[in-house]
Amino acid sequence: MANSKPARILAIDAFRGVTILVMIFVNTLAGVRGMPAWMEHAPADADAMTIPDVVFPAFLFIVGMSIPFAMAQRQAAGDTAARRWRHVLTRAAGLLVLGVFMVNAEDGYNEAAMGMSVHLWSLLFYGCAILVWAVHRFENRTLSLALRAAGVCGLVALALAFRGGADGSLRLAPQWWGILGLIGWAYLYSAVAWELARARILPLVALVLACTGLYTAAHAAPSSALVQLLGAQAENAVHTSIALCGMVTSLIFFGQGRGKPFRDALLLALTLTAIAFVLRPWFKISKIYATPSWALYSSAICVLLFAALYWMVDLRRISGWVALVRPAAANPLLVYIIPYIVYALMQLLHLALPDVLGSGWPGFPWALAYAIIVMALGAGLNRLHFTLQL
């Protein structure tokens, strides 16, 4: 991509905003009993995928799509390589920290040993996270640094205060990295891939295949010491392959010397589908196990969805509806954590929704309405210039 300031692509905002809307919807629907199987995550061993199983890949895909634009923008602003990589490493570290805190707030905690409710601990964590990653609009740099320092100190104190396990002997640790943490790893590896590939499609496609090959080797020959070492990153490699597919899609549509983007996008989607089909007998479709077949099928779906969005909103200008989801696209981290903040607050105050919303079809419109409410809240916070940025 050119080093001039990149134009804003409405379809990318639409893709990101729709993904966040669907994420909130399916997460809310997960708490509703009696929903059809296609509205729930497929079991780990089912060799299947459902609509909710494509939401996380869509996050990873849009991360990959955004990297070329972000890198081009930083180069256009005159950032050195050192400054760009400082930003990449800081952002990845922030996602990992947020992911670990959120995972430990969900399971494995020991409130008696902590001396406080885990819901209070969660709210304090989100408050500190907001202090650290809020975009401060005031000109007093000293105050801004003081607020961020206070947030960092708060996160350290909360990490030290955490206790887990039956006897309270466990400390804060990555049971798993959480959704944000997994995105952080994929973002970091994808940024490295971007530097290696130098905005060339074929090397990026080769890296997609390499990520798939790493997972395959790790599960085909687990006895090898080298493979075991590399296999510890096998699932992260699969997640990275999805982000790399997003990067390739960006180059297909917006890279220099692009030819026929819709033809090339269709070819990419068909190729990913074919590889997934070949691998499926050995590595069945599973979001939980992060299998290559799941990742490649999901990537193919995302390629086609983005192509359709780009045709609709950027070429045909059928874009009035994008205003409904664009606030979430502009402030994704804040909109992502709002439901978790609401949940922790309700639990702390012992508030509960009516039972009728927790089972059967009444829960479906409620989940959709709640997702829209959260998006509207995010839009209101945007208008108040309250944003978070890693």
C-alpha positions as CSV (number, residue, x, y, z in Angstrom):
1,M,0.0,0.0,0.0
2,A,1.1,3.5,-0.6
3,N,2.6,5.5,2.3
4,S,0.1,8.4,1.8
5,K,-2.6,8.7,4.3
6,P,-5.1,5.9,3.5
7,A,-8.7,6.7,2.7
8,R,-11.4,5.5,5.1
9,I,-13.1,2.4,3.7
10,L,-16.7,2.3,4.8
11,A,-17.0,-1.5,4.3
12,I,-14.3,-2.1,6.9
13,D,-16.1,0.0,9.5
14,A,-19.3,-1.8,8.6
15,F,-17.7,-5.2,8.9
16,R,-16.2,-4.4,12.3
17,G,-19.4,-2.8,13.6
18,V,-21.6,-5.7,12.4
19,T,-19.2,-8.2,14.0
20,I,-19.4,-6.4,17.4
21,L,-23.2,-6.3,17.1
22,V,-23.5,-10.0,16.4
23,M,-20.9,-10.8,19.1
24,I,-23.0,-9.0,21.8
25,F,-26.1,-10.7,20.4
26,V,-24.8,-14.3,20.5
27,N,-23.1,-13.8,23.9
28,T,-26.4,-12.7,25.3
29,L,-28.2,-15.5,23.6
30,A,-25.8,-18.0,25.1
31,G,-27.5,-17.4,28.4
32,V,-30.9,-18.1,27.0
33,R,-32.1,-21.7,27.4
34,G,-33.9,-23.6,24.7
35,M,-32.3,-22.0,21.6
36,P,-31.8,-24.0,18.4
37,A,-28.3,-25.6,18.0
38,W,-27.4,-23.3,15.2
39,M,-27.7,-20.3,17.5
40,E,-25.2,-21.8,20.0
41,H,-21.5,-22.7,19.8
42,A,-20.9,-26.1,18.4
43,P,-19.6,-28.6,20.9
44,A,-15.8,-29.2,20.7
45,D,-16.1,-32.7,19.2
46,A,-19.0,-32.1,17.0
47,D,-17.2,-31.6,13.7
48,A,-19.4,-28.7,12.9
49,M,-19.7,-24.9,13.1
50,T,-22.5,-22.5,13.7
51,I,-23.1,-18.8,13.3
52,P,-21.6,-17.9,16.7
53,D,-18.5,-19.9,15.8
54,V,-17.7,-17.4,13.0
55,V,-17.9,-14.3,15.2
56,F,-14.4,-14.7,16.7
57,P,-12.8,-15.4,13.3
58,A,-14.5,-12.3,12.0
59,F,-12.7,-10.3,14.8
60,L,-9.4,-11.8,13.8
61,F,-10.1,-11.2,10.1
62,I,-10.8,-7.5,10.6
63,V,-7.7,-7.2,12.7
64,G,-5.7,-8.5,9.7
65,M,-7.5,-6.2,7.3
66,S,-6.7,-3.2,9.4
67,I,-3.0,-3.8,9.8
68,P,-2.0,-2.6,6.3
69,F,-3.9,0.7,6.7
70,A,-2.5,1.2,10.2
71,M,1.0,0.6,9.1
72,A,0.6,2.9,6.0
73,Q,-0.9,5.6,8.2
74,R,2.0,5.5,10.7
75,Q,4.6,5.5,7.8
76,A,2.8,8.5,6.3
77,A,3.0,10.3,9.7
78,G,6.8,9.8,9.7
79,D,7.0,7.1,12.4
80,T,10.3,5.2,12.5
81,A,10.4,1.4,12.5
82,A,11.2,1.6,16.2
83,R,8.1,3.7,17.0
84,R,5.9,1.4,14.9
85,W,7.1,-1.6,16.7
86,R,6.8,0.0,20.1
87,H,3.2,0.6,19.3
88,V,2.7,-3.0,18.1
89,L,4.3,-4.5,21.2
90,T,2.4,-2.1,23.6
91,R,-0.9,-2.9,21.9
92,A,-0.3,-6.7,21.9
93,A,0.7,-6.5,25.6
94,G,-2.4,-4.5,26.5
95,L,-4.7,-7.1,24.8
96,L,-2.9,-9.9,26.7
97,V,-3.3,-8.2,30.0
98,L,-7.0,-7.5,29.4
99,G,-7.6,-11.1,28.3
100,V,-5.9,-12.6,31.4
101,F,-7.9,-10.4,33.8
102,M,-11.2,-11.1,32.1
103,V,-10.5,-14.9,32.1
104,N,-9.7,-15.0,35.8
105,A,-12.9,-13.0,36.6
106,E,-14.9,-15.7,34.9
107,D,-13.6,-18.9,36.6
108,G,-11.2,-20.3,39.2
109,Y,-11.4,-17.4,41.7
110,N,-11.7,-17.7,45.4
111,E,-13.6,-14.8,46.8
112,A,-13.0,-15.8,50.5
113,A,-9.3,-15.7,50.0
114,M,-9.5,-12.4,48.0
115,G,-11.6,-10.8,50.7
116,M,-13.9,-9.2,48.1
117,S,-16.5,-10.2,45.6
118,V,-15.1,-11.1,42.2
119,H,-17.7,-8.8,40.7
120,L,-16.3,-5.9,42.7
121,W,-12.8,-7.0,41.7
122,S,-14.0,-7.0,38.0
123,L,-15.5,-3.5,38.3
124,L,-12.3,-2.2,39.8
125,F,-10.3,-3.9,37.0
126,Y,-12.5,-2.3,34.3
127,G,-12.2,1.1,36.0
128,C,-8.4,0.8,36.1
129,A,-8.4,-0.4,32.4
130,I,-10.4,2.7,31.5
131,L,-7.9,5.0,33.3
132,V,-5.0,3.3,31.4
133,W,-6.5,3.2,27.9
134,A,-8.9,6.1,27.8
135,V,-8.2,8.8,25.2
136,H,-7.7,11.9,27.3
137,R,-9.0,15.1,25.6
138,F,-7.6,17.6,28.0
139,E,-4.3,19.3,27.3
140,N,-2.7,18.8,30.7
141,R,-0.2,16.0,29.9
142,T,0.8,15.7,33.6
143,L,-2.7,14.9,34.6
144,S,-3.1,12.4,31.7
145,L,0.1,10.6,32.8
146,A,-1.0,10.6,36.4
147,L,-4.3,9.0,35.5
148,R,-2.6,6.3,33.4
149,A,-0.1,5.7,36.2
150,A,-3.0,5.3,38.7
151,G,-4.6,2.8,36.4
152,V,-1.4,0.8,36.0
153,C,-0.9,0.8,39.8
154,G,-4.5,-0.3,40.3
155,L,-4.1,-3.2,37.8
156,V,-0.9,-4.4,39.7
157,A,-2.7,-4.2,43.0
158,L,-5.7,-6.1,41.7
159,A,-3.4,-8.8,40.2
160,L,-1.6,-9.2,43.6
161,A,-5.0,-9.3,45.4
162,F,-6.4,-12.1,43.2
163,R,-6.6,-15.6,44.7
164,G,-7.8,-18.8,43.0
165,G,-8.2,-22.5,43.6
166,A,-10.0,-24.3,46.4
167,D,-7.5,-23.3,49.0
168,G,-6.8,-19.8,47.6
169,S,-3.2,-20.6,46.8
170,L,-3.4,-19.8,43.1
171,R,-2.5,-16.4,41.8
172,L,-3.5,-14.5,38.7
173,A,-2.3,-16.5,35.7
174,P,-3.4,-17.2,32.1
175,Q,-5.7,-20.2,32.5
176,W,-6.1,-19.3,28.8
177,W,-5.6,-16.0,27.2
178,G,-9.2,-15.0,26.7
179,I,-10.6,-13.7,23.5
180,L,-8.7,-10.4,23.7
181,G,-5.5,-12.2,24.5
182,L,-5.9,-14.5,21.6
183,I,-6.5,-11.5,19.4
184,G,-3.3,-9.9,20.9
185,W,-1.2,-12.9,19.8
186,A,-2.7,-13.0,16.4
187,Y,-2.1,-9.2,16.0
188,L,1.5,-9.5,17.0
189,Y,2.3,-12.4,14.7
190,S,0.4,-10.8,11.9
191,A,2.4,-7.5,12.3
192,V,5.6,-9.6,12.0
193,A,4.2,-11.3,8.9
194,W,3.4,-7.9,7.4
195,E,7.0,-6.8,7.8
196,L,8.3,-10.0,6.3
197,A,5.9,-10.0,3.4
198,R,6.4,-6.3,2.5
199,A,2.8,-6.0,1.2
200,R,3.1,-8.9,-1.2
201,I,0.2,-11.3,-1.5
202,L,2.0,-14.5,-2.3
203,P,4.3,-14.4,0.7
204,L,1.3,-13.8,2.9
205,V,-0.5,-16.8,1.4
206,A,2.6,-18.8,2.0
207,L,2.5,-17.8,5.7
208,V,-1.1,-18.8,5.9
209,L,-0.1,-22.3,4.7
210,A,2.8,-22.2,7.1
211,C,0.5,-21.5,10.0
212,T,-1.7,-24.4,8.9
213,G,1.3,-26.6,8.5
214,L,2.5,-25.8,12.0
215,Y,-0.7,-27.0,13.5
216,T,-0.7,-30.1,11.3
217,A,2.8,-31.0,12.3
218,A,2.2,-30.4,16.0
219,H,-0.7,-32.8,16.0
220,A,0.7,-35.3,13.6
221,A,4.0,-35.8,15.3
222,P,3.7,-34.7,18.9
223,S,6.6,-36.9,20.0
224,S,9.2,-34.6,18.4
225,A,10.8,-32.2,20.9
226,L,11.0,-29.4,18.3
227,V,7.4,-29.9,17.2
228,Q,6.3,-29.9,20.9
229,L,8.1,-26.6,21.4
230,L,6.4,-25.1,18.3
231,G,3.2,-26.8,19.0
232,A,2.7,-24.7,22.1
233,Q,1.8,-21.9,19.6
234,A,-0.1,-24.1,17.2
235,E,-3.6,-22.7,18.1
236,N,-2.2,-19.1,18.0
237,A,-0.8,-20.0,14.5
238,V,-4.3,-21.0,13.4
239,H,-5.8,-17.8,14.7
240,T,-3.0,-15.8,13.0
241,S,-3.8,-17.5,9.7
242,I,-7.3,-16.0,9.9
243,A,-5.8,-12.5,10.4
244,L,-3.4,-13.1,7.5
245,C,-6.4,-14.0,5.3
246,G,-7.8,-10.6,6.3
247,M,-4.5,-9.0,5.3
248,V,-4.5,-10.7,1.9
249,T,-8.1,-9.5,1.4
250,S,-7.0,-5.9,2.1
251,L,-4.3,-6.2,-0.5
252,I,-6.7,-7.8,-3.1
253,F,-9.1,-4.9,-2.8
254,F,-6.9,-1.9,-1.9
255,G,-3.3,-2.9,-2.7
256,Q,-1.2,-1.2,-5.3
257,G,-1.6,-2.8,-8.8
258,R,-4.7,-4.6,-7.8
259,G,-6.5,-6.3,-10.8
260,K,-10.0,-7.7,-10.5
261,P,-10.7,-7.8,-6.7
262,F,-14.0,-9.6,-6.8
263,R,-12.6,-12.4,-9.0
264,D,-9.5,-12.7,-6.8
265,A,-11.5,-12.6,-3.6
266,L,-13.7,-15.5,-5.0
267,L,-10.5,-17.4,-6.0
268,L,-9.1,-16.9,-2.4
269,A,-12.4,-18.1,-0.8
270,L,-12.5,-21.1,-3.1
271,T,-8.9,-22.0,-2.4
272,L,-9.4,-21.7,1.4
273,T,-12.5,-23.8,1.2
274,A,-10.7,-26.5,-0.8
275,I,-7.9,-26.7,1.6
276,A,-10.3,-26.9,4.5
277,F,-12.2,-29.7,2.8
278,V,-9.0,-31.7,2.3
279,L,-7.9,-31.3,5.9
280,R,-11.3,-32.0,7.5
281,P,-11.0,-35.8,7.6
282,W,-7.8,-35.4,9.8
283,F,-8.7,-32.2,11.6
284,K,-12.5,-31.9,12.1
285,I,-14.2,-28.5,12.3
286,S,-13.9,-27.2,15.9
287,K,-13.7,-23.6,17.2
288,I,-12.8,-24.9,20.6
289,Y,-9.8,-26.8,19.3
290,A,-8.9,-24.0,16.8
291,T,-8.6,-26.5,14.0
292,P,-7.3,-25.5,10.5
293,S,-10.5,-26.6,8.8
294,W,-12.6,-24.3,11.1
295,A,-10.2,-21.4,10.5
296,L,-10.1,-21.8,6.7
297,Y,-13.8,-22.2,6.3
298,S,-14.4,-19.2,8.6
299,S,-11.8,-17.2,6.6
300,A,-13.5,-18.1,3.3
301,I,-16.9,-16.9,4.8
302,C,-15.3,-13.6,5.9
303,V,-13.7,-13.0,2.5
304,L,-17.1,-13.4,0.8
305,L,-18.9,-11.3,3.5
306,F,-16.4,-8.4,3.1
307,A,-16.7,-8.5,-0.7
308,A,-20.5,-8.3,-0.4
309,L,-20.2,-5.4,2.1
310,Y,-17.7,-3.5,-0.1
311,W,-19.9,-3.9,-3.2
312,M,-22.9,-2.7,-1.2
313,V,-21.7,0.2,0.8
314,D,-18.6,1.5,-1.0
315,L,-19.6,0.8,-4.6
316,R,-23.4,0.9,-4.7
317,R,-23.6,3.4,-1.8
318,I,-26.3,1.5,0.1
319,S,-24.8,2.7,3.3
320,G,-27.4,4.5,5.4
321,W,-27.6,1.6,7.8
322,V,-23.8,1.7,8.5
323,A,-24.4,4.7,10.8
324,L,-26.1,2.3,13.2
325,V,-22.9,0.2,13.7
326,R,-20.2,2.7,12.9
327,P,-19.9,4.0,16.5
328,A,-18.9,0.5,17.6
329,A,-16.4,0.3,14.8
330,A,-14.9,3.6,16.0
331,N,-14.7,2.5,19.7
332,P,-14.6,-1.3,19.6
333,L,-12.8,-1.9,22.9
334,L,-15.2,0.1,25.0
335,V,-18.3,-1.4,23.3
336,Y,-16.8,-4.9,23.8
337,I,-16.4,-4.5,27.6
338,I,-19.7,-2.7,28.3
339,P,-21.7,-6.0,28.6
340,Y,-19.1,-7.3,31.0
341,I,-19.3,-4.2,33.1
342,V,-23.1,-4.4,33.1
343,Y,-23.0,-8.0,34.2
344,A,-20.5,-7.5,37.0
345,L,-22.6,-4.5,38.3
346,M,-25.8,-6.4,38.2
347,Q,-24.3,-9.4,40.0
348,L,-22.8,-7.1,42.7
349,L,-26.1,-5.4,43.2
350,H,-28.0,-8.7,43.1
351,L,-30.1,-7.6,40.2
352,A,-31.6,-10.1,37.7
353,L,-33.7,-10.0,34.6
354,P,-37.2,-11.5,34.5
355,D,-37.1,-15.3,34.1
356,V,-39.1,-15.1,30.9
357,L,-36.1,-13.5,29.1
358,G,-33.9,-16.4,30.1
359,S,-35.5,-19.2,28.2
360,G,-37.4,-19.9,24.9
361,W,-38.1,-17.5,22.1
362,P,-38.8,-14.4,24.3
363,G,-35.0,-14.5,24.9
364,F,-34.3,-14.0,21.2
365,P,-35.7,-10.5,20.8
366,W,-34.3,-9.6,24.2
367,A,-30.8,-10.6,23.1
368,L,-31.2,-8.6,19.9
369,A,-32.6,-5.6,21.8
370,Y,-29.8,-5.7,24.4
371,A,-27.2,-5.7,21.6
372,I,-28.8,-2.7,20.1
373,I,-28.9,-0.9,23.5
374,V,-25.2,-1.6,24.0
375,M,-24.4,-0.2,20.6
376,A,-26.5,2.9,21.3
377,L,-24.7,3.4,24.6
378,G,-21.4,3.2,22.7
379,A,-22.7,5.8,20.3
380,G,-23.6,8.1,23.2
381,L,-20.2,7.7,24.8
382,N,-18.6,8.5,21.4
383,R,-20.6,11.7,21.2
384,L,-19.2,12.6,24.7
385,H,-15.7,11.9,23.3
386,F,-15.3,9.0,25.7
387,T,-13.2,6.4,23.9
388,L,-10.6,3.7,24.6
389,Q,-7.6,3.0,22.5
390,L,-4.9,0.5,22.8
